[in-house]
């Protein structure tokens, strides 16, 4: 036997097929081939017997392998194969569940994205409304400042009117004893109804003189062009009286080296030396035609005058 190649042998085994009926006694053949177990097949015979035929490779020691062990291995692998199939089915179910969960998560993400977009739109609307409110607040603040300025101006005008009324009351040339309000009066005249008689007050020293006043002194006059009342010194003695003195210099007690603003508003003391003020002089002389009289006197008592 030495030197001969190893060759497979044919092993035929007959088994009795238990539980096989006459109807099942047809020939059924099943053939399996593996690298380790070789080729083998089984048949169900007509007489109820099972025939197993196998072509098995010899072992290294020229012995025949155990066919039944190989059959056990095949059964083992078949069993393992069934388990793998069950695992695959289980994995498929798990994958299906995970896919369903993934779809649910995607749906939740989509819902969250829609909610986020809605919140962004709401935030944009809120920001726009906030900007509108800020603009309204800025406008209201501006209007408040304007109203504050108007109120301040009205308070100033009321204060000036109060001073005017007080000065007019002290002036004997104004008729203020009769107070009569009218619905046609302006708001300022309604607050101070005496103002309606200010128009009857003297406009210069000449009108005071024509009202019968013959005493030189300080009086309040109200120019007719809407100017505020101003205190002036009236000379009721010189050349027929009724002169409005716009400047007096007699003892050097007042410094006349002044700024333009001071000459515009006036300075000095009406009882001694003063300059009436460019604005007051303009208000007085703009009422009509006036004469200008300049009186000069030197240290020796010599007197000169000129009329323009």
MARTORZA-801156 format. One record per residue (C-alpha): residue number from 1; residue in one letter; x, y, z. Coordinates in steps of 0.2 Angstrom, whole numbers. Example, Ala and Ser with C-alpha at 12.3 -4.5 7.8 and 13.67 -1.06 7.14 Angstrom:
// MARTORZA-801156
1_A_62_-22_39
2_S_68_-5_36
***
This chain:
// MARTORZA-801156
1_X_0_0_0
2_X_15_11_2
3_X_18_24_-12
4_X_0_23_-18
5_X_-9_40_-17
6_X_-23_43_-4
7_X_-40_41_-12
8_X_-57_43_-5
9_X_-68_28_-1
10_X_-86_25_-4
11_X_-96_22_12
12_X_-114_16_10
13_X_-125_14_26
14_X_-143_9_26
15_X_-154_15_39
16_X_-172_11_43
17_X_-183_27_41
18_X_-194_26_56
19_X_-211_33_55
20_X_-211_33_36
21_X_-228_28_28
22_X_-231_19_11
23_X_-235_36_3
24_X_-218_43_8
25_X_-208_29_1
26_X_-202_38_-14
27_X_-184_41_-18
28_X_-178_58_-11
29_X_-160_63_-13
30_X_-151_77_-3
31_X_-132_80_-7
32_X_-120_91_3
33_X_-102_95_-1
34_X_-89_102_12
35_X_-71_104_11
36_X_-68_94_27
37_X_-82_81_26
38_X_-81_78_7
39_X_-97_74_-3
40_X_-111_65_5
41_X_-129_62_1
42_X_-145_54_8
43_X_-160_45_0
44_X_-176_39_7
45_X_-180_23_-1
46_X_-196_15_-6
47_X_-196_2_7
48_X_-194_15_21
49_X_-175_14_23
50_X_-163_29_22
51_X_-147_27_12
52_X_-132_38_16
53_X_-118_39_4
54_X_-102_48_7
55_X_-85_51_-2
56_X_-73_55_12
57_X_-55_59_11
58_X_-43_48_21
59_X_-34_54_36
60_X_-16_56_38
61_X_-13_39_45
62_X_-23_31_31
63_X_-38_28_41
64_X_-55_32_37
65_X_-63_47_45
66_X_-78_46_57
67_X_-93_50_46
68_X_-105_52_60
69_X_-93_65_68
70_X_-93_75_51
71_X_-112_73_51
72_X_-112_81_69
73_X_-101_95_63
74_X_-113_98_49
75_X_-128_98_61
76_X_-118_110_72
77_X_-115_122_57
78_X_-133_120_52
79_X_-139_125_69
80_X_-127_139_69
81_X_-134_144_53
82_X_-151_145_60
83_X_-146_155_74
84_X_-137_167_62
85_X_-154_168_53
86_X_-163_172_69
87_X_-150_185_73
88_X_-151_193_56
89_X_-170_194_58
90_X_-168_201_75
91_X_-155_214_68
92_X_-168_218_54
93_X_-181_222_67
94_X_-169_232_77
95_X_-163_241_61
96_X_-182_244_57
97_X_-185_251_74
98_X_-170_262_73
99_X_-175_268_56
100_X_-192_272_64
101_X_-184_281_78
102_X_-173_291_66
103_X_-189_296_57
104_X_-196_302_73
105_X_-181_311_77
106_X_-180_319_60
107_X_-198_324_63
108_X_-194_332_80
109_X_-180_341_72
110_X_-191_348_58
111_X_-204_353_71
112_X_-190_362_82
113_X_-183_371_66
114_X_-201_377_62
115_X_-203_383_80
116_X_-186_391_79
117_X_-191_400_63
118_X_-207_406_71
119_X_-198_412_86
120_X_-186_421_75
121_X_-200_429_66
122_X_-208_434_82
123_X_-191_441_88
124_X_-190_451_72
125_X_-207_458_75
126_X_-203_462_93
127_X_-187_471_88
128_X_-197_481_74
129_X_-210_486_87
130_X_-196_490_99
131_X_-188_502_86
132_X_-205_510_83
133_X_-207_513_101
134_X_-190_520_103
135_X_-194_532_88
136_X_-210_537_97
137_X_-201_540_113
138_X_-188_551_104
139_X_-203_561_96
140_X_-212_562_112
141_X_-196_568_121
142_X_-193_581_107
143_X_-211_587_109
144_X_-208_587_128
145_X_-193_598_126
146_X_-202_610_114
147_X_-217_611_126
148_X_-205_614_140
149_X_-198_629_130
150_X_-215_635_125
151_X_-220_634_144
152_X_-204_644_149
153_X_-208_657_136
154_X_-226_659_141
155_X_-220_660_159
156_X_-208_674_154
157_X_-221_683_145
158_X_-233_681_160
159_X_-220_688_171
160_X_-216_703_159
161_X_-235_706_158
162_X_-236_706_177
163_X_-222_718_178
164_X_-231_729_164
165_X_-247_729_174
166_X_-238_733_190
167_X_-229_748_181
168_X_-245_753_173
169_X_-254_753_190
170_X_-241_765_197
171_X_-243_777_182
172_X_-256_790_184
173_X_-259_791_165
174_X_-266_774_163
175_X_-284_770_166
176_X_-284_752_174
177_X_-298_754_187
178_X_-311_746_176
179_X_-308_728_173
180_X_-319_719_159
181_X_-315_702_152
182_X_-320_698_135
183_X_-321_681_126
184_X_-311_688_111
185_X_-296_692_122
186_X_-280_682_119
187_X_-274_669_132
188_X_-262_682_139
189_X_-275_695_141
190_X_-287_683_149
191_X_-274_679_162
192_X_-271_698_165
193_X_-287_707_159
194_X_-279_724_165
195_X_-269_723_149
196_X_-283_728_138
197_X_-281_746_146
198_X_-263_746_143
199_X_-267_753_126
200_X_-274_768_135
201_X_-257_771_143
202_X_-246_786_138
203_X_-234_782_124
204_X_-221_795_128
205_X_-219_810_140
206_X_-229_822_128
207_X_-244_811_130
208_X_-242_812_149
209_X_-240_831_148
210_X_-256_831_137
211_X_-265_821_151
212_X_-262_836_163
213_X_-246_830_172
214_X_-235_845_174
215_X_-222_838_187
216_X_-205_832_180
217_X_-200_815_186
218_X_-199_796_182
219_X_-215_789_173
220_X_-219_773_164
221_X_-223_774_145
222_X_-229_760_134
223_X_-224_763_115
224_X_-238_759_104
225_X_-229_747_93
226_X_-231_732_105
227_X_-215_736_115
228_X_-214_733_133
229_X_-216_747_145
230_X_-201_757_150
231_X_-197_769_163
232_X_-192_786_157
233_X_-188_803_165
234_X_-200_817_159
235_X_-195_835_158
236_X_-211_845_161
237_X_-202_862_163
238_X_-191_865_148
239_X_-198_874_133
240_X_-216_869_136
241_X_-213_852_144
242_X_-217_835_138
243_X_-199_831_134
244_X_-193_813_135
245_X_-175_813_141
246_X_-165_800_133
247_X_-148_805_141
248_X_-142_815_156
249_X_-124_819_161
250_X_-122_831_175
251_X_-109_826_188
252_X_-99_812_180
253_X_-105_799_193
254_X_-108_787_179
255_X_-95_780_167
256_X_-101_781_149
257_X_-86_771_142
258_X_-97_756_140
259_X_-99_741_128
260_X_-111_740_113
261_X_-123_729_122
262_X_-124_741_137
263_X_-128_755_125
264_X_-141_744_117
265_X_-150_740_133
266_X_-147_756_143
267_X_-137_759_159
268_X_-136_772_173
269_X_-148_779_185
270_X_-164_789_180
271_X_-162_800_195
272_X_-144_806_190
273_X_-135_801_175
274_X_-140_787_162
275_X_-142_782_144
276_X_-160_776_140
277_X_-154_763_128
278_X_-154_761_109
279_X_-169_749_109
280_X_-180_760_120
281_X_-176_775_109
282_X_-180_766_93
283_X_-197_760_100
284_X_-201_778_106
285_X_-196_787_90
286_X_-203_774_78
287_X_-221_780_84
288_X_-221_796_74
289_X_-211_812_70
290_X_-201_819_85
291_X_-190_834_89
292_X_-173_831_96
293_X_-167_845_108
294_X_-149_845_115
295_X_-145_856_130
296_X_-127_860_135
297_X_-120_870_149
298_X_-102_874_153
299_X_-93_875_170
300_X_-97_894_171
301_X_-115_892_169
302_X_-117_897_151
303_X_-131_887_143
304_X_-134_883_124
305_X_-146_872_116
306_X_-151_866_98
307_X_-167_858_91
308_X_-167_846_77
***
